[in-house]
Amino acid sequence: MNDVYMPQLSLTMTEGVVINWLKKEGDPVRKGEPVVEVETDKATVELESPADGILGPIVAPVGAIVPIGGPLSSVLDPDSRTGLKNPTNSDQSREVNHQAFTDAIQRVIASPRARKAAHELAIDITQVEASGPGGRIVEADVLWHAKDRVRIEKPVFVSPVAKRIAKEEGVDLGAIVGTGRGGRIMKEDVVRVKTPLPAGAEETGKKESVSRIHQIMAQRLVESWTTAPHFYLLHEIRAEQLVNLRKSLLAVMEKKYHIKLTYTDLLIKIVAEVLHSHPRLNSSWIESELLLHDQINLGIAVAVEDGLVVPVIHNADTLNIAEIAIQRQALVEKANEGKLHPQDFSGGTFTISNLGMYNVDSFNAVLNTNQAAILAFGRIADRVIPVDGQPAVKPALFATLTCDHRAVDGACGARFLDELAETIENPWLLLLPPDDK
């Protein structure tokens, strides 16, 4: 029997949510065939079957929040039908495979004391929320679960942080309506009950639950905003030659590669080239040390229906404009379809966010966690700028650089923007061989 379990799909992931089972219990599956969709802190990902066989009992239904390493199902030997009520009709109800269920309990990450407490209290340990490191269930989680089971009549899903705050503040979880996915009680729900509105005030409007991606995105932004000292540098850049370059390449790209070249593609190439001369901008501040990355992996902020994702173009400095455009389009399409794979959003060292297509002139972006800088581009628009001492109307854009002051100082950021502006104003240099630049 081969396990289907919740893998760690990113460095920041601690749990995942089962979104959709693509196969039913008893269905034949082949190795590498997608069997279930899970939502992580980054994107929706399809998990594949680890072997040929029959999909065993599903122990994590749709909506279940499963810690890393937690069981989802298993793939049984093709000749094995043990525990499947009707192996010839997968749409009919099936009995739970007791052995598979026992195996699932054994695969749960839990301390010996937690397992003992669950056995003594007759608690299904696979249903206990974990608060220990790496998704480990500790004894306190089992005891708290037992307390919830007695006091609360209906099943309640609670995040570990919300559970801890409720316990410390004496908040009754049974009286809270969760706003998380599937009615899960989140930290904000407990805080709202703990600090009610002033007398006479009323909540108005409609509450809307958000996806796991949106929740994690919010957590990461708060973490970045509260831990990294942000500062901003704004630069107005002439864009006449950038516009001309795109016009000259547009028809060629569409004819040869069947892709529409965007300003973002050109800006990715330019930023990747400029970062070579400014390694501090391509770094991370980690535990009082500066880590200078040896690769330039550019994250591209993409707005999707339920939040913001940042797929990554790896080794962007080694790619030509056509290769960048092809990769960027593929990543955006996968992001909009919720089909990004872990490797698509891992390893980013610098981020670009472009809101020019939304007619935004300029904006300040919030740093991504563990990145020293993020670059925000506004729209290209006709503006009055000086040309040979005289006012002239020319296309221009604003670039706003957000920096982590622990890794980058003002002068360092300014030098980067100066070279960036020079390259954007003379983008034809990108088409020359390296020795001719």
C-alpha positions as CSV (number, residue, x, y, z in Angstrom):
1,M,0.0,0.0,0.0
2,N,1.3,3.5,-0.9
3,D,0.3,6.5,1.1
4,V,-1.3,9.7,-0.3
5,Y,-0.3,12.3,2.3
6,M,-0.1,16.1,2.6
7,P,3.4,17.0,1.4
8,Q,5.3,20.2,2.3
9,L,5.0,22.2,-0.9
10,S,6.8,25.3,0.3
11,L,9.1,26.4,3.1
12,T,6.3,28.4,4.7
13,M,3.6,25.7,4.4
14,T,2.4,24.1,7.6
15,E,-0.9,22.6,6.5
16,G,-3.1,22.3,3.4
17,V,-6.9,22.2,2.7
18,V,-8.5,19.4,0.6
19,I,-10.4,21.2,-2.2
20,N,-11.5,18.4,-4.5
21,W,-11.1,14.7,-4.9
22,L,-10.5,13.9,-8.6
23,K,-10.9,10.2,-8.0
24,K,-13.4,8.2,-5.8
25,E,-12.6,5.5,-3.4
26,G,-12.2,2.3,-5.4
27,D,-11.3,4.0,-8.7
28,P,-8.3,2.6,-10.6
29,V,-5.4,5.1,-10.6
30,R,-2.1,5.1,-12.4
31,K,1.2,6.4,-11.0
32,G,1.5,10.1,-11.7
33,E,-2.2,10.6,-12.3
34,P,-3.8,13.5,-10.3
35,V,-6.1,12.2,-7.6
36,V,-6.8,15.2,-5.3
37,E,-6.5,19.0,-5.3
38,V,-5.2,20.7,-2.2
39,E,-4.9,24.4,-1.4
40,T,-1.6,25.5,0.2
41,D,-0.4,28.9,1.4
42,K,0.6,29.7,-2.2
43,A,-1.7,28.0,-4.7
44,T,-4.0,25.1,-5.5
45,V,-2.0,22.0,-6.4
46,E,-2.9,18.6,-7.8
47,L,-1.3,15.7,-5.9
48,E,-0.5,12.6,-8.0
49,S,-0.9,9.0,-7.3
50,P,2.4,7.4,-6.0
51,A,1.7,4.1,-7.7
52,D,-0.6,2.1,-10.0
53,G,-3.5,0.5,-8.1
54,I,-6.9,1.2,-6.5
55,L,-7.6,4.4,-4.5
56,G,-8.2,3.3,-0.9
57,P,-10.4,4.9,1.8
58,I,-10.5,8.6,1.8
59,V,-9.6,9.8,5.3
60,A,-9.5,13.5,4.5
61,P,-12.8,14.7,3.0
62,V,-13.3,17.9,1.0
63,G,-12.7,20.9,3.4
64,A,-10.4,19.0,5.7
65,I,-7.4,21.0,7.0
66,V,-4.5,18.5,7.0
67,P,-1.0,19.2,8.6
68,I,2.1,18.3,6.7
69,G,2.5,14.6,6.6
70,G,-1.1,14.0,7.5
71,P,-2.9,11.2,5.6
72,L,-5.3,11.8,2.8
73,S,-5.8,8.3,1.3
74,S,-3.8,5.4,0.0
75,V,-3.3,3.4,-3.2
76,L,-4.0,-0.3,-2.7
77,D,-2.6,-3.2,-4.8
78,P,-4.7,-3.5,-8.0
79,D,-5.8,-7.0,-6.9
80,S,-6.8,-5.9,-3.4
81,R,-10.4,-4.9,-2.8
82,T,-10.3,-5.3,1.0
83,G,-12.6,-2.8,2.7
84,L,-14.3,-1.6,-0.5
85,K,-17.9,-2.4,-0.2
86,N,-18.6,-2.5,-4.0
87,P,-15.4,-2.6,-6.0
88,T,-17.3,-2.6,-9.3
89,N,-19.3,0.5,-8.5
90,S,-17.3,3.4,-7.1
91,D,-20.3,5.7,-6.9
92,Q,-22.0,3.6,-4.2
93,S,-21.3,4.1,-0.5
94,R,-18.4,2.2,0.9
95,E,-17.3,0.9,4.3
96,V,-14.3,2.4,5.9
97,N,-11.2,0.2,5.6
98,H,-10.4,-0.4,9.3
99,Q,-6.8,-1.3,8.6
100,A,-6.3,1.8,6.4
101,F,-7.8,3.9,9.2
102,T,-5.5,2.3,11.7
103,D,-2.5,3.0,9.4
104,A,-3.7,6.6,9.1
105,I,-3.6,7.1,12.8
106,Q,-0.1,5.7,12.9
107,R,1.0,8.2,10.2
108,V,-0.2,11.2,12.2
109,I,2.6,13.2,13.7
110,A,2.0,13.1,17.4
111,S,3.9,12.8,20.6
112,P,3.6,9.6,22.7
113,R,1.8,11.5,25.5
114,A,-0.7,12.8,22.9
115,R,-1.4,9.3,21.6
116,K,-1.8,7.9,25.1
117,A,-4.3,10.7,26.0
118,A,-6.2,10.2,22.8
119,H,-6.5,6.4,23.5
120,E,-7.7,7.0,27.1
121,L,-10.3,9.6,26.1
122,A,-11.4,7.6,23.0
123,I,-10.6,10.5,20.7
124,D,-9.8,10.1,17.0
125,I,-6.4,11.6,16.9
126,T,-6.7,12.3,13.1
127,Q,-9.3,14.9,14.0
128,V,-7.2,16.8,16.5
129,E,-5.8,20.2,15.5
130,A,-2.0,20.3,15.9
131,S,-0.2,23.2,17.5
132,G,3.3,21.8,17.9
133,P,6.2,22.4,15.6
134,G,6.0,20.9,12.1
135,G,2.3,20.1,12.6
136,R,3.0,17.8,15.6
137,I,0.1,17.0,17.9
138,V,1.0,17.4,21.5
139,E,-0.9,16.3,24.6
140,A,-2.5,19.8,25.2
141,D,-4.1,19.6,21.7
142,V,-5.8,16.3,22.6
143,L,-7.0,17.6,25.9
144,W,-8.3,20.8,24.3
145,H,-10.1,18.7,21.7
146,A,-11.7,16.7,24.4
147,K,-12.9,19.8,26.1
148,D,-14.3,21.1,22.8
149,R,-16.1,17.8,22.2
150,V,-17.9,18.0,25.6
151,R,-18.8,21.7,25.5
152,I,-19.7,22.2,21.8
153,E,-22.5,20.3,20.3
154,K,-21.5,20.7,16.6
155,P,-18.1,20.1,15.1
156,V,-16.0,23.2,15.3
157,F,-12.7,23.8,13.4
158,V,-10.3,26.1,15.1
159,S,-6.9,27.4,14.0
160,P,-4.1,26.6,16.5
161,V,-3.5,30.4,17.1
162,A,-7.2,31.0,17.7
163,K,-7.3,28.1,20.0
164,R,-4.4,29.3,22.1
165,I,-5.8,32.9,22.3
166,A,-9.2,31.6,23.3
167,K,-7.7,29.4,26.0
168,E,-5.6,32.2,27.4
169,E,-8.4,34.7,27.4
170,G,-11.2,32.3,28.5
171,V,-13.2,32.8,25.3
172,D,-16.0,30.3,24.7
173,L,-15.3,28.8,21.2
174,G,-18.9,27.4,21.1
175,A,-20.2,31.0,21.0
176,I,-18.1,32.0,18.0
177,V,-19.1,31.9,14.3
178,G,-16.0,31.2,12.3
179,T,-15.2,33.3,9.2
180,G,-12.5,31.0,7.8
181,R,-13.0,28.3,5.2
182,G,-15.7,25.8,6.1
183,G,-16.6,27.9,9.1
184,R,-13.2,27.5,10.7
185,I,-12.6,29.9,13.7
186,M,-9.6,32.1,13.0
187,K,-7.6,34.4,15.3
188,E,-9.6,37.4,14.2
189,D,-12.8,35.8,15.2
190,V,-11.6,35.3,18.8
191,V,-10.1,38.8,19.0
192,R,-13.4,40.3,17.8
193,V,-15.3,38.5,20.6
194,K,-12.7,39.4,23.1
195,T,-12.9,43.1,22.2
196,P,-16.5,43.7,21.2
197,L,-17.8,46.8,19.6
198,P,-18.5,49.9,21.8
199,A,-22.0,50.1,23.3
200,G,-24.5,51.2,20.8
201,A,-22.4,50.3,17.8
202,E,-23.5,47.7,15.3
203,E,-21.7,45.6,12.7
204,T,-23.1,46.3,9.3
205,G,-22.5,44.8,5.9
206,K,-21.9,41.3,4.8
207,K,-19.0,39.1,5.9
208,E,-17.2,37.2,3.2
209,S,-15.1,34.1,3.8
210,V,-11.7,34.1,2.0
211,S,-9.7,31.3,0.6
212,R,-6.7,29.8,2.3
213,I,-4.4,31.5,-0.2
214,H,-5.9,34.9,0.8
215,Q,-5.6,34.1,4.5
216,I,-1.9,33.1,4.2
217,M,-1.2,36.1,1.9
218,A,-2.6,38.4,4.6
219,Q,-0.5,36.7,7.3
220,R,2.7,37.0,5.2
221,L,2.1,40.7,4.5
222,V,1.5,41.5,8.2
223,E,4.7,39.6,9.1
224,S,6.7,41.5,6.5
225,W,5.2,44.9,7.4
226,T,5.8,44.4,11.1
227,T,9.3,42.9,10.9
228,A,11.0,44.6,8.0
229,P,11.7,48.4,8.1
230,H,10.3,49.6,4.8
231,F,11.4,52.7,2.9
232,Y,10.6,53.9,-0.6
233,L,12.4,55.6,-3.5
234,L,10.4,57.0,-6.5
235,H,11.9,57.6,-9.9
236,E,10.2,59.1,-13.0
237,I,11.7,57.4,-16.1
238,R,11.4,58.3,-19.8
239,A,9.8,55.5,-21.7
240,E,9.8,56.6,-25.3
241,Q,12.4,54.1,-26.4
242,L,10.8,51.3,-24.4
243,V,7.5,52.0,-26.3
244,N,9.4,51.9,-29.6
245,L,11.2,48.7,-28.8
246,R,7.9,46.9,-27.9
247,K,6.3,48.1,-31.1
248,S,9.2,46.9,-33.2
249,L,9.2,43.4,-31.6
250,L,5.4,42.9,-31.2
251,A,4.7,41.6,-34.7
252,V,7.8,39.4,-34.7
253,M,6.9,37.8,-31.4
254,E,3.3,37.1,-32.4
255,K,4.4,35.6,-35.7
256,K,7.3,33.5,-34.4
257,Y,6.2,32.6,-30.9
258,H,2.4,33.2,-31.0
259,I,2.7,35.4,-27.9
260,K,1.9,39.0,-27.2
261,L,4.9,40.8,-25.9
262,T,4.1,43.0,-22.8
263,Y,5.9,45.8,-21.1
264,T,6.3,43.5,-18.1
265,D,8.3,41.1,-20.2
266,L,10.7,43.9,-21.2
267,L,10.9,45.2,-17.6
268,I,11.7,41.7,-16.3
269,K,14.6,41.5,-18.7
270,I,15.9,44.9,-17.7
271,V,15.6,44.4,-14.0
272,A,17.4,41.0,-14.2
273,E,20.3,42.7,-16.1
274,V,20.5,45.6,-13.7
275,L,20.5,43.4,-10.6
276,H,23.9,41.9,-11.6
277,S,25.5,45.2,-10.6
278,H,23.5,45.6,-7.3
279,P,23.7,42.3,-5.4
280,R,22.3,43.8,-2.2
281,L,19.0,44.3,-3.9
282,N,19.0,40.6,-4.7
283,S,19.5,39.5,-1.1
284,S,17.7,38.4,2.1
285,W,18.1,39.6,5.7
286,I,18.1,36.4,7.8
287,E,18.8,36.2,11.5
288,S,21.1,39.3,11.6
289,E,23.0,38.2,8.5
290,L,22.8,39.3,4.8
291,L,22.4,36.5,2.4
292,L,23.5,37.4,-1.2
293,H,21.7,35.1,-3.6
294,D,23.8,33.6,-6.4
295,Q,20.7,33.3,-8.7
296,I,18.4,36.0,-10.0
297,N,14.9,34.6,-9.6
298,L,12.2,37.2,-10.3
299,G,8.8,36.9,-8.7
300,I,5.9,38.4,-10.7
301,A,3.0,39.6,-8.7
302,V,-0.2,38.2,-10.2
303,A,-3.7,39.1,-9.0
304,V,-6.1,36.1,-9.0
305,E,-9.7,35.8,-8.0
306,D,-9.0,35.0,-4.4
307,G,-5.8,36.8,-3.6
308,L,-2.3,37.5,-4.9
309,V,0.2,35.0,-6.0
310,V,3.9,35.5,-7.0
311,P,5.1,32.9,-9.5
312,V,8.8,33.0,-10.2
313,I,10.9,33.1,-13.4
314,H,14.1,31.4,-12.4
315,N,17.5,32.5,-13.6
316,A,15.8,35.4,-15.4
317,D,19.1,37.0,-16.2
318,T,20.1,34.0,-18.4
319,L,16.9,34.2,-20.6
320,N,16.3,36.2,-23.7
321,I,13.1,38.4,-24.1
322,A,11.2,35.7,-26.0
323,E,11.9,33.0,-23.3
324,I,10.8,35.4,-20.6
325,A,7.6,36.3,-22.4
326,I,6.8,32.6,-23.0
327,Q,7.4,31.7,-19.3
328,R,5.6,34.8,-18.0
329,Q,2.4,34.0,-20.0
330,A,2.5,30.4,-19.0
331,L,2.8,31.3,-15.3
332,V,0.0,33.8,-15.5
333,E,-2.3,31.4,-17.1
334,K,-1.5,28.7,-14.5
335,A,-2.0,31.2,-11.7
336,N,-5.4,32.2,-13.0
337,E,-6.5,28.6,-13.4
338,G,-5.1,27.7,-9.9
339,K,-2.7,25.2,-11.4
340,L,0.7,26.5,-10.2
341,H,3.1,23.8,-9.0
342,P,5.4,24.3,-6.0
343,Q,8.4,24.9,-8.2
344,D,6.5,27.7,-9.9
345,F,6.4,29.9,-6.8
346,S,9.6,28.8,-4.9
347,G,13.0,30.4,-4.7
348,G,12.1,34.0,-5.5
349,T,14.9,36.6,-4.7
350,F,13.3,39.8,-6.0
351,T,9.8,40.8,-7.0
352,I,8.2,43.0,-9.7
353,S,4.7,44.3,-9.4
354,N,3.2,46.1,-12.4
355,L,-0.2,47.8,-12.1
356,G,0.2,49.9,-15.3
357,M,-2.5,47.9,-17.1
358,Y,-5.0,49.1,-14.4
359,N,-4.1,52.8,-15.1
360,V,-2.3,53.2,-11.8
361,D,0.4,55.9,-12.0
362,S,2.5,54.8,-9.0
363,F,2.2,52.9,-5.7
364,N,4.2,51.5,-2.8
365,A,4.4,47.7,-2.7
366,V,4.9,45.7,0.5
367,L,8.0,43.6,0.7
368,N,7.7,39.8,0.2
369,T,9.0,38.0,3.3
370,N,12.8,37.3,3.2
371,Q,13.4,39.6,0.1
372,A,15.4,42.8,0.3
373,A,13.4,44.7,-2.3
374,I,10.3,44.9,-4.5
375,L,9.9,47.1,-7.5
376,A,6.5,48.6,-8.4
377,F,5.8,50.0,-11.9
378,G,2.9,52.3,-12.8
379,R,1.4,53.0,-16.2
380,I,3.2,54.5,-19.2
381,A,1.5,57.8,-19.9
382,D,2.3,61.1,-21.7
383,R,3.8,63.6,-19.3
384,V,5.5,66.9,-19.5
385,I,9.2,66.4,-19.1
386,P,12.2,68.6,-19.8
387,V,14.0,67.9,-23.1
388,D,17.1,70.1,-23.8
389,G,15.9,72.6,-21.3
390,Q,12.4,72.9,-22.9
391,P,9.1,71.3,-21.8
392,A,8.0,68.4,-24.0
393,V,5.2,65.8,-23.8
394,K,6.8,62.3,-23.8
395,P,5.8,58.9,-22.5
396,A,7.1,58.2,-19.0
397,L,6.5,55.9,-16.1
398,F,7.1,55.9,-12.4
399,A,9.1,53.2,-10.7
400,T,8.9,52.9,-6.9
401,L,11.5,50.8,-5.1
402,T,10.6,49.4,-1.7
403,C,13.6,48.3,0.4
404,D,14.3,46.5,3.6
405,H,16.4,49.0,5.4
406,R,18.3,46.2,7.2
407,A,19.7,45.0,3.9
408,V,19.6,48.1,1.6
409,D,20.4,51.7,2.5
410,G,19.1,54.8,0.6
411,A,22.2,55.3,-1.5
412,C,22.3,51.7,-2.6
413,G,18.7,51.8,-3.7
414,A,19.2,55.1,-5.5
415,R,22.2,53.7,-7.5
416,F,20.0,50.8,-8.6
417,L,17.2,53.1,-9.7
418,D,19.7,55.3,-11.6
419,E,21.0,52.3,-13.6
420,L,17.5,51.0,-14.1
421,A,16.3,54.3,-15.5
422,E,19.3,54.5,-17.8
423,T,18.6,51.0,-19.2
424,I,14.8,51.6,-19.6
425,E,15.6,54.8,-21.5
426,N,18.1,52.9,-23.7
427,P,16.5,49.4,-23.9
428,W,18.0,48.6,-27.3
429,L,21.1,47.6,-25.4
430,L,19.3,44.4,-24.4
431,L,19.4,43.2,-28.0
432,L,23.2,43.5,-28.3
433,P,25.6,40.6,-27.5
434,P,27.1,40.9,-24.0
435,D,30.5,42.1,-25.3
436,D,28.9,45.0,-27.3
437,K,27.0,46.5,-24.4
